[in-house]
Amino acid sequence: MVTIDDVRKGVIAKIASFKEANTPIYGEGIPQNFKEPCFFIQVVRTSHTQQLDYRYNRRHLFDIHYFPKPGNNINEQILAMAERLYEELEYIEVNGKLTRSVDMYHESVDKVLHFFLAYNFTVKKQALQVPSMENLYQKGELKVGRKESAE
């Protein structure tokens, strides 16, 4: 079964594979006095919807924050990184399988790139092991009623 943390680790591993050296990736929180450029990976929302029987559809929505290097070309850095994230995060590896992202979009707020994307999974839970019923004996009789004639 795919967990939320499995998907988060897949996103972090994919970013780590293409980022520049010495660019930190934070997954638990941004520390005080952090240095730019850096990434922060946040799980925004996860939904869990029942399908048939023991199958569920899970959707993991992420907000990847990118803090660009301070300077005069912040918008250029943000746009370049957004293009790179669209390209690189289309597929990630989760538990040894490639998974495709859906609903990718980005916005820039207060000189920080917010790159949103979602991954959908089908999760199958184990069926509950309920003891089977023992033998059932039932006794029944037919009652024969008096037949009336319609004369």
N, C-alpha and C positions, 0 to 999 in steps of 0.2 A: 504494500500500500504506500502511496506517495504522501509524504507529510509536508506541511507548510515549510518546515525547516529544510527539507530536501530541496525544494524549489528555490528557497532563498540561497542556499549554498551553491546551487547550480548557477544562479545569476551572478553571485560573487566570483565564482571560479571563471566564468566567461569574461567578466570585466578584467579580472586579474590576468587573463591570457593576452589581452591586447593593450592594456594601459601602459603609459610610459613608466619607466623605472622611478622609484621614489614617490609615486602617487599613492597615498594611503587610501584604503577602502574601509569604511566603518560600517558595521552591521548592527551594532548594539546601541549606538548613540554617538553623538559628536562631542569630543572632549573640549574642555575650555582651552582657549588659545591654540586651536588647530591651525595648521599651515595649509594654504592653498597652493596648488590645486589638490583636490581630494574628492572622493565619492562617498556618499552615504546612501545605503540601501534600506528602504523602509517598506515593510508590508503594510499596505494601506487597508486592504479589506480582503477577506476570504469568505466566499459563500459556499454553502453545502446544500444541494438540492436533491431530494430523492427522485430517482427515476423508476425503474422497474425492480421489484423484489428487493434485493440487497445491493443494488447498484445506485451510486450517487454521482452527481456531476459537481465537481469542485472547481471554483474559479479563484485564482490568486492574483490580486491586483497589487502592483509595485509602483512606488515612486522613487526613482533614482535621482538623487540630488547630485549635481556636479557644481562644485565651487571652483571657478576658473582662477588662474593666476592673476593677482592684481596688476593692473596696468591700463594702457589706453585701448587695447583691442579686446575688451571683455566680450562684446557682442560677437565678434568674429570667433572667439574661442567657444562660446556657447553654441553658435550655429554649427561650427565644425564638429563639436562633440555630439550634438544632436544627430547629425548625419551619420557619424560613426556608430552611435548606439542603434540607430535604425538598421544599419547593415549588420552589426555584430550580434545583436540580441534577438534576431529573428528566430534562431535556433539555439537552445541550450541543452546540455546533457543533464538528465535527472535519473538517478539510479541506473546508469548505463544505457539509457535510451534518449534519442533526440526528441525534443519537444518544441513545437512551434508556438511563437507568441502571437497574440491577437490584440487588436485595439491599441496599437501604439500611437501615442501623440506626445507632444512636448509643449512646454510654455516656459517663459523666462519671468521670474518674479524676484525683484530686488537684487538683480545681477547674479542670480542662481538659476541654473537649468533644472527644471523638474521634468523628468522623462517618465511618462506613465506607460505601463504595458501590463498585459494580463496573460496568464497561462491557464488553460483548461485541462482538466483531467477527469477520467472516469475512475471512480474508486469503488471497489467491490469489497463489501464487508463479509466476514464469515457468517454463515447461517447459524442460528442458534441450534444447539443440539438438544432437542426436546425428547425425553424418553417416549417411546411408542406405547400406545395403549395396549393393555393386556387383553385377553379374550373377553368378549361380551356375549353373554347368553341371554336370549330373550324368548319368552314363551308367549304364544298368542293363539287365540281361537277365533274362528269365524262364527258369528251368530247368524243363524238362518232365521229370517223373519217370516211371518205368514203373508202369503201372497194374496192380495185382494183382486177380485175381478171387477172390471169396469162394465157393468151391465146396466 
